[in-house]
Amino acid sequence: MKIQCQKSDLLNGVNIVLKAVPVKSTMPILECLIIEATEQTIKLIANDMELGIETLVKGTIHETGSVALNAKIFSEIIRRLPENDVYITTDHNYMTEIVCEKAKFSISGRSGEEFPYLPNIEKDNPVVLSQFTLKEVIRQTVFSISDNESNKIMTGELFEIKNNELRVISLDGHRISIRKILMKDSYEDRKVIIPGKTLNEISKILSGEVSSLVNIFFTDKHALFEFDDTVVLTRLIEGEYYRIDQMLSSDYETKVTINKKELQNCIERASLLIRETDKKPIILDISNNNFELKINTAIGSMNEEIDITLEGKDIIIGFNPKFLLDALRVIDDETVDIYLINAKAPCFIRNQDQSYIYLILPVNINVTA
């Protein structure tokens, strides 16, 4: 194999597929990426058996062939080369020479025969979204997946399609995030659980352009995302997702309409007094059309008042400040509506058409705090 690529094009392709290379594996071949040069294309491939990525790289093919190279070593070499053309040549023993200007590396490669290539997925009836929409939907929900592998369902997000509506849901036992969007076309009903890790990695690769599209294909066990010159294949998480609708309520005793940025800034200021090991709640004291935010920790205390529009009863309630901040940071509206029932029931942050809903469980507090 002999190919020639611009360093920047090659590095961009390497950075994309690196997301599917495990840090350590009992199968050393999985720590490799494949360079595959056919007569038409140069393709980079990586696969950790849960997540597989293929991407095309611009370049000139002088000789076809393929080689498996240690992904970490190869990526570090390419990263440190001068900004110029890179020539990669592999002999019959898979010894690979990498040349750029006066820099010349020789590293041993191996045959890609043992490598688990991405399975062929039938590409029928894709669900089509703009890259901007998919990137936003992931950003606005993925923070509330669980990182506890003992409950696999919570480490993924539910993608639920009904006609032309896509609903994306994540939860970790303390909060629920829901984002609903209307698509241009209608599709057959479908429910799949996509690993949060995959969605995080896809989000990093997406350009986020409104005019660029993503085609998503589903099988019983896989989801395939196709965009630009990249294909991302992921295993789905098997199992039944939680019945979220039973947890949602439109009832409330108190409704607060508040400037989102003011509330976010206020909680960020209060968080300065919280050590990482602390589990101190932030207390919202809502009474007499007044919204007071209070915190009291070993470092110190703070209280601040914010103007609100109040409907309903007075309430004192405590929350983990991180959970409130995570939701507020991904809401783009200028004002938010917070719905409360009592000090032990979850609060809901949602807009009028319920295109986003954030449910957050409160923390038990001493009312005299």
C-alpha positions as CSV (number, residue, x, y, z in Angstrom):
1,M,0.0,0.0,0.0
2,K,1.2,3.5,-0.8
3,I,-0.9,6.7,-0.1
4,Q,-0.3,10.4,0.1
5,C,-2.5,12.7,2.2
6,Q,-2.4,16.2,3.6
7,K,-1.4,16.1,7.3
8,S,-4.5,18.1,8.3
9,D,-6.9,15.8,6.4
10,L,-5.2,12.7,7.8
11,L,-5.2,14.0,11.4
12,N,-8.8,14.9,11.2
13,G,-9.7,11.4,10.1
14,V,-7.6,9.8,12.8
15,N,-9.2,12.0,15.5
16,I,-12.6,10.8,14.3
17,V,-11.9,7.1,14.4
18,L,-9.9,7.3,17.7
19,K,-13.2,7.7,19.5
20,A,-13.9,4.0,18.8
21,V,-10.4,2.8,20.0
22,P,-10.4,1.3,23.5
23,V,-7.7,2.5,25.9
24,K,-6.9,-1.1,26.8
25,S,-8.3,-4.3,25.4
26,T,-7.8,-8.0,25.9
27,M,-7.7,-8.1,22.1
28,P,-4.7,-6.1,21.0
29,I,-6.1,-5.8,17.4
30,L,-8.8,-3.6,18.8
31,E,-6.2,-1.1,19.9
32,C,-5.4,-0.6,16.2
33,L,-6.9,1.4,13.4
34,I,-7.1,0.1,9.9
35,I,-5.9,2.1,6.9
36,E,-7.6,0.7,3.8
37,A,-6.8,2.1,0.4
38,T,-8.9,0.9,-2.5
39,E,-8.8,2.2,-6.1
40,Q,-11.3,4.9,-5.2
41,T,-11.0,5.7,-1.5
42,I,-8.8,5.9,1.6
43,K,-10.7,4.8,4.6
44,L,-9.8,4.7,8.3
45,I,-11.7,2.2,10.5
46,A,-11.8,1.6,14.3
47,N,-14.1,-0.7,16.3
48,D,-14.3,-1.5,20.0
49,M,-17.1,-4.0,19.5
50,E,-19.7,-1.6,20.9
51,L,-18.9,1.4,18.8
52,G,-17.4,1.3,15.3
53,I,-16.4,4.3,13.1
54,E,-15.4,4.5,9.5
55,T,-14.3,7.8,7.8
56,L,-12.9,8.7,4.4
57,V,-9.8,10.7,4.0
58,K,-8.8,12.8,0.9
59,G,-5.6,11.7,-0.7
60,T,-3.8,10.1,-3.6
61,I,-3.6,6.3,-3.8
62,H,-0.4,5.1,-5.5
63,E,-0.9,1.4,-4.4
64,T,-3.9,-0.2,-2.9
65,G,-3.8,-2.3,0.3
66,S,-4.5,-2.2,4.0
67,V,-2.7,-2.3,7.3
68,A,-3.6,-2.3,11.0
69,L,-1.5,0.1,13.1
70,N,-1.4,0.8,16.8
71,A,-3.9,3.8,16.9
72,K,-2.2,5.6,19.8
73,I,1.3,5.5,18.3
74,F,0.1,6.3,14.8
75,S,-2.0,9.3,15.9
76,E,0.8,10.7,18.0
77,I,3.2,10.5,15.0
78,I,0.8,12.2,12.7
79,R,0.0,14.9,15.3
80,R,3.6,15.9,15.5
81,L,4.5,15.9,11.8
82,P,5.0,19.2,9.9
83,E,2.0,20.7,8.0
84,N,2.6,19.1,4.6
85,D,2.0,16.0,2.6
86,V,2.4,12.7,4.4
87,Y,3.4,9.5,2.5
88,I,2.5,6.1,4.0
89,T,4.0,3.0,2.5
90,T,3.5,-0.6,3.7
91,D,5.5,-3.6,2.6
92,H,4.4,-7.3,2.4
93,N,5.4,-7.8,6.1
94,Y,3.2,-4.8,7.1
95,M,6.3,-2.7,8.1
96,T,5.0,0.8,7.6
97,E,7.0,3.9,6.6
98,I,5.6,7.3,7.4
99,V,7.4,10.2,5.7
100,C,6.7,14.0,5.9
101,E,9.4,16.5,4.7
102,K,12.6,15.3,6.5
103,A,10.8,13.3,9.2
104,K,10.7,9.5,8.6
105,F,9.2,6.9,10.8
106,S,9.1,3.1,10.4
107,I,6.6,1.2,12.6
108,S,5.5,-2.4,12.5
109,G,1.9,-3.0,11.5
110,R,-0.1,-6.2,11.1
111,S,-2.7,-7.7,8.8
112,G,-6.2,-6.5,9.3
113,E,-7.6,-10.0,8.8
114,E,-8.3,-10.5,12.5
115,F,-9.9,-7.1,12.8
116,P,-13.7,-7.0,13.4
117,Y,-14.9,-4.9,10.5
118,L,-18.2,-3.1,10.9
119,P,-21.1,-5.4,10.0
120,N,-23.1,-4.6,6.9
121,I,-26.3,-2.9,7.8
122,E,-29.3,-2.7,5.4
123,K,-29.8,0.9,4.7
124,D,-33.5,1.2,4.3
125,N,-35.8,4.1,5.3
126,P,-33.4,6.4,7.1
127,V,-34.6,8.8,9.8
128,V,-33.2,12.2,8.5
129,L,-32.2,15.0,10.8
130,S,-30.0,18.1,10.4
131,Q,-26.6,17.9,12.1
132,F,-27.6,20.9,14.1
133,T,-30.8,19.3,15.4
134,L,-29.1,16.0,16.4
135,K,-26.2,17.8,18.1
136,E,-28.6,20.1,20.0
137,V,-30.8,17.2,21.1
138,I,-27.8,15.3,22.4
139,R,-26.4,18.4,24.2
140,Q,-29.8,19.1,25.9
141,T,-30.2,15.5,27.3
142,V,-27.0,13.5,27.5
143,F,-25.8,15.1,30.8
144,S,-28.5,13.2,32.8
145,I,-27.6,9.7,31.8
146,S,-26.1,7.5,34.5
147,D,-22.4,6.5,34.6
148,N,-23.2,3.5,36.7
149,E,-22.7,0.5,34.5
150,S,-24.6,-1.8,36.9
151,N,-27.9,-0.3,35.4
152,K,-27.2,-0.5,31.7
153,I,-30.6,1.0,30.7
154,M,-29.7,4.3,32.5
155,T,-26.4,4.6,30.6
156,G,-28.3,5.1,27.3
157,E,-30.9,7.5,25.9
158,L,-34.3,6.5,24.6
159,F,-35.0,7.5,21.0
160,E,-38.7,7.2,20.5
161,I,-40.3,8.0,17.1
162,K,-44.0,8.4,16.6
163,N,-45.0,9.6,13.1
164,N,-43.1,12.9,12.7
165,E,-42.2,13.3,16.3
166,L,-38.8,12.3,17.9
167,R,-38.6,12.2,21.7
168,V,-35.2,11.7,23.3
169,I,-35.2,10.8,27.0
170,S,-32.4,10.3,29.6
171,L,-32.4,9.7,33.3
172,D,-30.1,8.8,36.2
173,G,-32.4,8.2,39.1
174,H,-32.3,11.8,40.3
175,R,-33.6,13.6,37.2
176,I,-35.1,13.1,33.8
177,S,-34.4,15.1,30.6
178,I,-36.8,15.0,27.7
179,R,-36.4,16.8,24.4
180,K,-39.1,16.6,21.7
181,I,-38.7,17.7,18.1
182,L,-40.9,17.6,15.0
183,M,-39.3,16.1,11.9
184,K,-40.1,17.0,8.3
185,D,-41.3,13.5,7.5
186,S,-43.2,10.8,9.2
187,Y,-41.7,7.4,10.1
188,E,-42.8,4.1,11.5
189,D,-43.1,3.9,15.3
190,R,-39.9,2.9,17.0
191,K,-38.2,2.8,20.4
192,V,-34.4,2.2,20.8
193,I,-31.9,2.8,23.6
194,I,-28.7,4.2,22.2
195,P,-25.6,4.2,24.5
196,G,-24.8,7.7,25.9
197,K,-21.1,7.2,25.2
198,T,-21.9,6.8,21.5
199,L,-24.1,9.9,21.4
200,N,-21.3,11.9,23.2
201,E,-18.8,10.8,20.6
202,I,-21.1,11.5,17.7
203,S,-21.8,15.0,19.1
204,K,-18.1,15.8,19.0
205,I,-17.8,14.7,15.3
206,L,-20.9,16.5,14.0
207,S,-20.3,19.8,12.4
208,G,-23.6,21.2,13.7
209,E,-24.5,22.7,10.3
210,V,-28.2,23.3,9.7
211,S,-27.8,22.5,6.0
212,S,-25.9,19.2,6.6
213,L,-27.9,16.1,7.2
214,V,-27.6,12.9,9.2
215,N,-29.1,9.6,8.0
216,I,-30.0,7.2,10.9
217,F,-30.7,3.6,10.2
218,F,-32.0,1.1,12.7
219,T,-31.9,-2.7,13.0
220,D,-32.9,-4.9,15.9
221,K,-29.4,-4.6,17.4
222,H,-27.7,-1.6,15.9
223,A,-28.1,2.0,15.0
224,L,-26.0,3.5,12.2
225,F,-25.4,7.2,11.8
226,E,-24.2,8.4,8.4
227,F,-23.0,12.0,7.8
228,D,-20.4,13.8,5.8
229,D,-17.8,11.1,5.0
230,T,-18.3,9.3,8.3
231,V,-20.2,6.2,9.4
232,V,-20.8,5.5,13.1
233,L,-22.2,2.1,14.1
234,T,-23.3,1.3,17.6
235,R,-24.9,-1.6,19.4
236,L,-28.2,-0.8,21.0
237,I,-28.8,-1.4,24.7
238,E,-31.3,-4.2,25.1
239,G,-34.2,-4.1,27.5
240,E,-37.4,-2.2,28.2
241,Y,-37.0,1.5,29.0
242,Y,-38.7,3.1,32.0
243,R,-42.3,4.2,31.6
244,I,-41.5,7.9,31.8
245,D,-45.0,9.2,31.1
246,Q,-46.2,7.8,34.5
247,M,-43.6,10.0,36.2
248,L,-44.7,13.2,34.5
249,S,-47.4,15.4,35.9
250,S,-49.1,18.6,34.8
251,D,-50.3,19.3,38.3
252,Y,-48.6,22.0,40.3
253,E,-49.2,24.1,43.4
254,T,-46.6,26.8,42.5
255,K,-45.4,28.2,39.2
256,V,-42.4,30.5,39.1
257,T,-41.4,32.4,35.9
258,I,-37.8,33.6,36.2
259,N,-35.0,35.0,34.1
260,K,-32.9,32.0,33.2
261,K,-29.6,33.7,33.1
262,E,-30.1,35.4,36.4
263,L,-31.0,32.2,38.1
264,Q,-28.1,30.4,36.5
265,N,-25.6,33.1,37.5
266,C,-27.0,33.1,41.1
267,I,-26.6,29.3,41.5
268,E,-23.1,29.5,40.0
269,R,-22.2,32.1,42.6
270,A,-23.7,30.0,45.4
271,S,-21.7,26.9,44.2
272,L,-18.5,28.7,45.0
273,L,-19.2,27.8,48.6
274,I,-19.5,24.1,48.0
275,R,-16.6,21.7,48.2
276,E,-16.6,18.7,45.9
277,T,-17.2,16.3,48.8
278,D,-20.1,18.4,50.1
279,K,-23.7,17.4,49.5
280,K,-25.1,20.7,50.5
281,P,-28.4,21.6,48.9
282,I,-29.3,25.0,47.6
283,I,-32.6,26.2,49.1
284,L,-35.3,28.1,47.2
285,D,-37.5,30.1,49.6
286,I,-40.5,31.3,47.6
287,S,-42.9,33.5,49.5
288,N,-44.9,36.8,49.1
289,N,-43.9,37.1,45.4
290,N,-40.3,36.9,46.5
291,F,-37.7,34.3,45.4
292,E,-34.8,33.9,47.8
293,L,-31.9,31.5,47.1
294,K,-29.9,30.4,50.1
295,I,-26.9,28.2,50.8
296,N,-25.0,27.4,54.0
297,T,-21.8,25.4,54.0
298,A,-18.6,24.9,56.0
299,I,-17.0,27.6,53.8
300,G,-19.7,30.2,54.3
301,S,-23.2,31.2,53.5
302,M,-24.9,33.2,50.8
303,N,-28.4,34.5,50.0
304,E,-29.7,36.4,47.0
305,E,-33.1,37.6,45.8
306,I,-34.3,37.4,42.2
307,D,-37.4,39.0,40.7
308,I,-40.0,36.5,39.6
309,T,-43.6,36.1,38.5
310,L,-45.3,33.8,41.0
311,E,-48.5,31.9,40.6
312,G,-49.8,29.7,43.5
313,K,-48.6,28.8,47.0
314,D,-45.4,29.7,48.9
315,I,-42.9,26.9,49.2
316,I,-39.4,26.2,50.6
317,I,-37.6,23.4,48.8
318,G,-34.0,22.2,48.4
319,F,-32.1,20.9,45.3
320,N,-28.7,19.6,44.3
321,P,-27.4,22.8,42.6
322,K,-25.5,20.8,39.9
323,F,-28.8,19.3,38.7
324,L,-30.4,22.7,38.4
325,L,-27.4,24.1,36.6
326,D,-27.1,21.2,34.2
327,A,-30.7,21.9,33.0
328,L,-30.4,25.7,32.9
329,R,-27.2,25.6,30.9
330,V,-28.8,23.8,28.0
331,I,-32.1,25.8,27.9
332,D,-31.9,28.6,25.3
333,D,-35.0,30.5,26.4
334,E,-34.7,33.9,28.1
335,T,-37.1,33.0,30.8
336,V,-38.0,29.6,32.3
337,D,-41.1,28.3,34.0
338,I,-40.6,26.1,37.1
339,Y,-43.5,24.0,38.4
340,L,-43.5,22.8,42.0
341,I,-46.0,20.7,44.0
342,N,-44.5,20.4,47.5
343,A,-41.1,20.1,49.2
344,K,-40.9,16.4,48.6
345,A,-42.2,16.2,45.0
346,P,-40.0,16.7,41.9
347,C,-39.9,20.1,40.2
348,F,-40.5,20.4,36.5
349,I,-38.8,23.0,34.2
350,R,-40.7,23.0,30.9
351,N,-41.8,25.3,28.2
352,Q,-45.3,25.8,27.0
353,D,-45.3,23.3,24.1
354,Q,-43.3,20.9,26.2
355,S,-40.5,20.6,23.6
356,Y,-38.2,20.3,26.6
357,I,-39.0,18.9,30.1
358,Y,-36.5,18.6,33.0
359,L,-37.7,16.8,36.1
360,I,-35.4,17.2,39.2
361,L,-36.0,15.4,42.5
362,P,-35.6,17.6,45.6
363,V,-33.3,17.1,48.5
364,N,-34.7,16.7,52.0
365,I,-33.9,19.9,54.0
366,N,-34.5,21.2,57.5
367,V,-37.0,24.0,56.9
368,T,-35.3,26.2,59.6
369,A,-32.0,25.9,57.6
